Amino acid sequence: MDRTSVMNQGIIQGLFDNGLMGIEIPEEYGGVGAGFTTACLCIEELAKIDPSVSAGVDVHNTVVNNTLKFWGSDELKEELMPRLATQHFGSFCLSEAGSGSDAFSLQTKATASPDGSYYTVTGNKMWISNAEHAEIFLVFASIDLSLGYKGITCFAIPKELGAWKWVRTRTNSASGPAARALWLSTTWRCLPSTC
Ligand SMILES: Cc1cc2nc3c(=O)[nH]c(=O)nc-3n(C[C@H](O)[C@H](O)[C@H](O)COP(=O)(O)OP(=O)(O)OC[C@H]3O[C@@H](n4cnc5c(N)ncnc54)[C@H](O)[C@@H]3O)c2cc1C
């Protein structure tokens, strides 16, 4: 996988089949219903064999799934959690070229349509783990840059809803094939019910 920069589909399927992609997702949504300690143990065990796979599983479980679990609406959970637990990789899209540790300085914008029925999200994200394989993207954007961190919100955007592309950058052996994509967004339009 490191040589070809492509995650083996059999391994991805194995992760889902063994419940490793929904460790903390409640059973009602198709997850295992376990806690954070269990997630840490699974990630640690995977890392003994392949740190790249482990990093992808870590991001998926601890930041993607848990962001939805703790802060997502019931509607979003019902729609996305079963997919994340059993089928689809997720990506957590916060960092940008000029916004790493200082995440509040992000420049990706979310603009409401004139009638308020949808948002257009525009920007560039970098270093986004799992982007190459993900079907669900949690994208952080500001609805008003003048509000600073208070304007930042998170949009849950299924891949099928957005116009986007990713660009692979250099090899990073610590993060592995799934984690070394630079993801360049173009414009997403999403309905409030899915944001
Ligand atoms: C393998 C890998 C996977 C990643 N996956 C994702 C992902 O899935 N999603 C995502 O959104 N991002 C991801 N990132 C990006 C990651 O979150 C950023 O790299 C991180 O936030 C640091 O930002 P930066 O690289 O721009 O470094 P900088 O913010 O430029 O920091 C550079 C150095 O300066 C130090 N520093 C920064 N600010 C201060 C300060 N105020 N005081 C003192 N020291 C400071 C830092 O500690 C660091 O040593 C990933 C990165 C890597 C390497």
The ligand as a Gaussian input file, in Angstrom:
#p B3LYP/6-31G(d) Opt

LIG

0 1
 C       -0.354000      13.050000       9.181000
 C       -1.246000      14.224000       9.294000
 C       -2.614000      14.063000       9.191000
 C       -3.440000      15.168000       9.302000
 N       -4.789000      14.981000       9.190000
 C       -5.605000      16.051000       9.278000
 C       -7.020000      15.887000       9.144000
 O       -7.539000      14.790000       8.948000
 N       -7.808000      16.987000       9.208000
 C       -7.288000      18.241000       9.417000
 O       -8.071000      19.187000       9.486000
 N       -5.950000      18.429000       9.557000
 C       -5.101000      17.371000       9.496000
 N       -3.759000      17.547000       9.631000
 C       -3.228000      18.904000       9.817000
 C       -2.853000      19.161000      11.261000
 O       -3.994000      19.327000      12.049000
 C       -1.968000      20.385000      11.260000
 O       -0.735000      19.986000      10.683000
 C       -1.751000      20.909000      12.644000
 O       -2.924000      21.586000      13.074000
 C       -0.540000      21.844000      12.718000
 O       -0.657000      22.866000      11.779000
 P        0.569000      23.233000      10.837000
 O        1.119000      21.971000      10.247000
 O        0.114000      24.318000       9.920000
 O        1.684000      23.781000      11.822000
 P        1.756000      25.230000      12.465000
 O        0.424000      25.601000      13.043000
 O        2.345000      26.173000      11.474000
 O        2.780000      24.980000      13.619000
 C        4.180000      24.822000      13.354000
 C        4.931000      24.724000      14.667000
 O        4.708000      25.923000      15.454000
 C        4.189000      25.599000      16.727000
 N        3.227000      26.609000      17.117000
 C        2.105000      26.967000      16.450000
 N        1.464000      27.940000      17.096000
 C        2.176000      28.214000      18.204000
 C        2.021000      29.149000      19.274000
 N        0.989000      29.982000      19.333000
 N        2.942000      29.137000      20.247000
 C        4.012000      28.286000      20.206000
 N        4.219000      27.399000      19.218000
 C        3.310000      27.363000      18.225000
 C        3.556000      24.224000      16.595000
 O        3.556000      23.511000      17.809000
 C        4.467000      23.561000      15.565000
 O        5.581000      23.008000      16.183000
 C       -2.894000      16.457000       9.536000
 C       -1.519000      16.613000       9.653000
 C       -0.717000      15.521000       9.540000
 C        0.775000      15.732000       9.676000

